[in-house]
Amino acid sequence: MKNIYDIIFIGGGLSTLMFLSQYTKNNSKQKILVLEKNKKIRSDQTFCVWAGPNLFDIEKTYKLKPKKIWQSIKLINSKESILQKIKPYQYKAFDGNKTLQLLLAQCKNITYKKNIIVDDIVYENLFLVRTKSGELFKSTYLFDSRPPKNKAIYKYPEVLNQAFIGTEISVARDQFDDTAATLMNFQKSDDAIIFNYILPFSKKRALIETTFFTKKVDFNLISKVHKNFLHHYQDYKIIRKEKAILPMGVIKNDTNSQAIKIGISAGMIRPATGYSMQRIANWLGKLDLKRITQSNKATYYFQGPILLDWLDSIFLKVCYNKPEIGPLLFISLFKNANIFSIIRFLSDSSTTLDIIKIILALPKKIMVKGLFNYYE
Ligand SMILES: Cc1cc2nc3c(=O)[nH]c(=O)nc-3n(C[C@H](O)[C@H](O)[C@H](O)COP(=O)(O)OP(=O)(O)OC[C@H]3O[C@@H](n4cnc5c(N)ncnc54)[C@H](O)[C@@H]3O)c2cc1C
């Protein structure tokens, strides 16, 4: 029957395609429809993940090809520069467009419709999905990956925005040290945590991203700071741009809704970092991806790791109330904690000992104030 499906996915971005690339391995006979708002697969993203011992192997499972792999990382503030060698771990970058294309190619027997904006969903024994252009699709199950719209989905009130502008540039002469990725090169600010993120793909090519962890997003200001930072590089050519706002808050997934949330709205994004690829992969790696039925549907609702989300919430409270000390927090963490513990912590794969090491590495007074929400 036309326009009637077993499952409809709203949004054909990272979470949907990672999910379907695995789910359709065993369930390719189901009739599955993806409705995606964009006209083309996005090329304004770069997905980075940590890789190494005891971390879920994303590259192998999803048959992805890294654009670049680093075995050292840097953090810089006005006072110091910290260089950490991370071997046997690695920091890997995947090109956003290629990743989404490769994932889509692995989804067996799905219908992927682009340029369709979902406007309204009604549940009456079946899901009725209405699009902006007036088409109607029906399905038994619905996965919704649209980004969060209201504050009610957050567990704690301290929600920041991670807003950034990135430019991939190339230069004629060698200007980048491509042996290390710079995670955070901080700039001084009292109102937001501001840093530049530098991914040198070669000595002549890099993605430079200016990021603000902020309550209120002002893209004019971010653009100004970004342009100033780009002036560090001589005679550069712009290859590509990235611009986004990601939510930084602990999201409680609504497991009572008929529609199954997936992706950012389900809490698949790490609250304190805005990274989601590893969290999505960890979740899918543990799921028994059997054909969805009413009796196993509950297993498809994502539950975030409670302890890690709680630790992130304290961290976010501090960053929300005292952004000026944000750089100190990150620098203390990377200077004092074991780098392998940090990597496993950031990848949702920490042991109890890792968590203890992380807590001990952070400035106690500041974190206790965050815990009890006490600021002078
Ligand atoms: C520029 C950028 C860089 C990032 N870098 C990293 C990184 O290095 N590492 C990492 O782990 N994470 C990173 N992230 C974060 C995270 O991995 C992404 O946000 C990820 O895409 C989240 O997956 P998702 O499926 O929830 O959302 P998306 O991938 O955004 O997919 C949601 C889809 O829904 C579509 N949609 C929205 N509304 C509708 C509608 N009404 N009808 C139909 N379709 C709709 C959107 O067009 C979109 O394609 C980055 C994000 C961005 C934007």
The ligand as a MOL file (V3000), in Angstrom:
LIG
                    3D

  0  0  0     0  0            999 V3000
M  V30 BEGIN CTAB
M  V30 COUNTS 53 58 0 0 0
M  V30 BEGIN ATOM
M  V30 1 C 29.1850 20.9890 12.7030 0
M  V30 2 C 29.0420 19.8880 13.7100 0
M  V30 3 C 30.1760 19.2270 14.1780 0
M  V30 4 C 30.0550 18.1750 15.0970 0
M  V30 5 N 31.1710 17.5330 15.5240 0
M  V30 6 C 31.0510 16.4100 16.2740 0
M  V30 7 C 32.1690 15.6170 16.6070 0
M  V30 8 O 33.2940 15.9480 16.2680 0
M  V30 9 N 31.9830 14.4690 17.3090 0
M  V30 10 C 30.7450 14.0670 17.7210 0
M  V30 11 O 30.6050 13.0140 18.3230 0
M  V30 12 N 29.6740 14.8450 17.4650 0
M  V30 13 C 29.7920 15.9880 16.7600 0
M  V30 14 N 28.6860 16.7530 16.4750 0
M  V30 15 C 27.4350 16.4870 17.2070 0
M  V30 16 C 26.5820 15.3680 16.7340 0
M  V30 17 O 27.3170 14.2420 16.3540 0
M  V30 18 C 25.6090 15.7580 15.7070 0
M  V30 19 O 24.8240 16.8230 16.1090 0
M  V30 20 C 24.7250 14.5640 15.2430 0
M  V30 21 O 24.4380 14.9000 13.9430 0
M  V30 22 C 23.4690 14.2910 16.0550 0
M  V30 23 O 22.6570 13.3410 15.3700 0
M  V30 24 P 21.1000 13.5440 15.2040 0
M  V30 25 O 20.6080 12.4560 14.3410 0
M  V30 26 O 20.4770 13.7410 16.5320 0
M  V30 27 O 20.9290 14.9520 14.4870 0
M  V30 28 P 21.1840 15.3160 12.9720 0
M  V30 29 O 22.3580 14.6120 12.4380 0
M  V30 30 O 21.1780 16.8140 12.9360 0
M  V30 31 O 19.9090 14.7460 12.2320 0
M  V30 32 C 18.6220 15.2680 12.4160 0
M  V30 33 C 18.0400 15.4520 11.0270 0
M  V30 34 O 16.6740 15.8170 11.1530 0
M  V30 35 C 16.3730 16.6750 10.0840 0
M  V30 36 N 15.1440 17.3890 10.4490 0
M  V30 37 C 14.9790 18.3270 11.4010 0
M  V30 38 N 13.6930 18.7560 11.4270 0
M  V30 39 C 13.0430 18.0320 10.4700 0
M  V30 40 C 11.7010 18.0280 10.0140 0
M  V30 41 N 10.7650 18.8170 10.5500 0
M  V30 42 N 11.3790 17.1870 9.0120 0
M  V30 43 C 12.3130 16.3680 8.4440 0
M  V30 44 N 13.5970 16.3570 8.8340 0
M  V30 45 C 13.9590 17.1660 9.8420 0
M  V30 46 C 17.5980 17.5610 9.9710 0
M  V30 47 O 17.6920 18.1760 8.7030 0
M  V30 48 C 18.7170 16.5630 10.2450 0
M  V30 49 O 19.2710 16.0490 9.0470 0
M  V30 50 C 28.7790 17.8100 15.5740 0
M  V30 51 C 27.6500 18.5000 15.1240 0
M  V30 52 C 27.7730 19.5170 14.2000 0
M  V30 53 C 26.5170 20.2190 13.7400 0
M  V30 END ATOM
M  V30 BEGIN BOND
M  V30 1 1 1 2
M  V30 2 1 2 3
M  V30 3 2 2 52
M  V30 4 2 3 4
M  V30 5 1 4 5
M  V30 6 1 4 50
M  V30 7 2 5 6
M  V30 8 1 6 7
M  V30 9 1 6 13
M  V30 10 2 7 8
M  V30 11 1 7 9
M  V30 12 1 9 10
M  V30 13 2 10 11
M  V30 14 1 10 12
M  V30 15 2 12 13
M  V30 16 1 13 14
M  V30 17 1 14 15
M  V30 18 1 14 50
M  V30 19 1 15 16
M  V30 20 1 16 17
M  V30 21 1 16 18
M  V30 22 1 18 19
M  V30 23 1 18 20
M  V30 24 1 20 21
M  V30 25 1 20 22
M  V30 26 1 22 23
M  V30 27 1 23 24
M  V30 28 2 24 25
M  V30 29 1 24 26
M  V30 30 1 24 27
M  V30 31 1 27 28
M  V30 32 2 28 29
M  V30 33 1 28 30
M  V30 34 1 28 31
M  V30 35 1 31 32
M  V30 36 1 32 33
M  V30 37 1 33 34
M  V30 38 1 33 48
M  V30 39 1 34 35
M  V30 40 1 35 36
M  V30 41 1 35 46
M  V30 42 1 36 37
M  V30 43 1 36 45
M  V30 44 2 37 38
M  V30 45 1 38 39
M  V30 46 1 39 40
M  V30 47 2 39 45
M  V30 48 1 40 41
M  V30 49 2 40 42
M  V30 50 1 42 43
M  V30 51 2 43 44
M  V30 52 1 44 45
M  V30 53 1 46 47
M  V30 54 1 46 48
M  V30 55 1 48 49
M  V30 56 2 50 51
M  V30 57 1 51 52
M  V30 58 1 52 53
M  V30 END BOND
M  V30 END CTAB
M  END
